[in-house]
Amino acid sequence: MSEFEEPKTETIAETRNYLAWKAIEPDGETTYHLELGALTVHFFEEEWDEFLTLVKKLDK
């Protein structure tokens, strides 16, 4: 057995060029990730919530 647990991952949304996914870390913390071409942005849960608020405002 490995001494390190792997996070449990789940795809949230995906397009041809972009991917949003989350990981439930072994310590129970959830992190969110955006893959935007060659750039990957990582968020803690509080940051992700704020980011979603920002994105919703862009749609207005």
C-alpha positions as CSV (number, residue, x, y, z in Angstrom):
1,M,0.0,0.0,0.0
2,S,1.2,3.5,-0.8
3,E,2.1,5.7,2.2
4,F,0.4,8.7,0.4
5,E,-3.3,8.8,-0.3
6,E,-4.3,10.2,-3.7
7,P,-7.0,12.9,-3.7
8,K,-10.4,11.9,-5.1
9,T,-11.1,14.0,-8.2
10,E,-14.2,14.9,-10.1
11,T,-14.7,16.8,-13.3
12,I,-17.1,19.8,-12.9
13,A,-17.2,21.0,-16.5
14,E,-15.2,20.5,-19.6
15,T,-15.0,22.0,-23.1
16,R,-12.7,21.3,-26.0
17,N,-10.0,23.6,-24.5
18,Y,-10.9,24.1,-20.8
19,L,-11.4,21.9,-17.8
20,A,-12.7,22.6,-14.3
21,W,-12.3,19.9,-11.7
22,K,-12.2,19.5,-7.9
23,A,-10.2,17.3,-5.6
24,I,-11.1,16.1,-2.2
25,E,-7.7,15.9,-0.5
26,P,-6.8,13.2,2.0
27,D,-7.1,15.7,4.8
28,G,-10.7,16.4,3.8
29,E,-10.1,19.8,2.2
30,T,-11.6,20.4,-1.2
31,T,-9.6,22.3,-3.8
32,Y,-10.7,23.5,-7.2
33,H,-8.7,23.7,-10.4
34,L,-9.2,25.4,-13.8
35,E,-7.1,24.2,-16.7
36,L,-7.1,27.0,-19.3
37,G,-4.9,25.9,-22.1
38,A,-1.3,25.9,-20.7
39,L,-2.4,27.7,-17.5
40,T,-3.8,25.9,-14.4
41,V,-5.3,28.0,-11.6
42,H,-5.8,26.4,-8.2
43,F,-8.3,27.6,-5.6
44,F,-9.2,26.8,-2.0
45,E,-12.9,26.5,-1.4
46,E,-13.4,30.1,-0.2
47,E,-11.5,31.4,-3.2
48,W,-13.6,29.2,-5.5
49,D,-16.8,30.6,-4.1
50,E,-15.6,34.1,-4.7
51,F,-14.5,33.3,-8.2
52,L,-17.9,31.9,-9.0
53,T,-19.5,35.1,-7.7
54,L,-17.2,37.0,-10.1
55,V,-18.1,34.8,-13.1
56,K,-21.8,35.2,-12.5
57,K,-21.4,39.0,-12.6
58,L,-19.6,38.7,-16.0
59,D,-22.8,37.2,-17.4
60,K,-24.9,40.3,-16.7
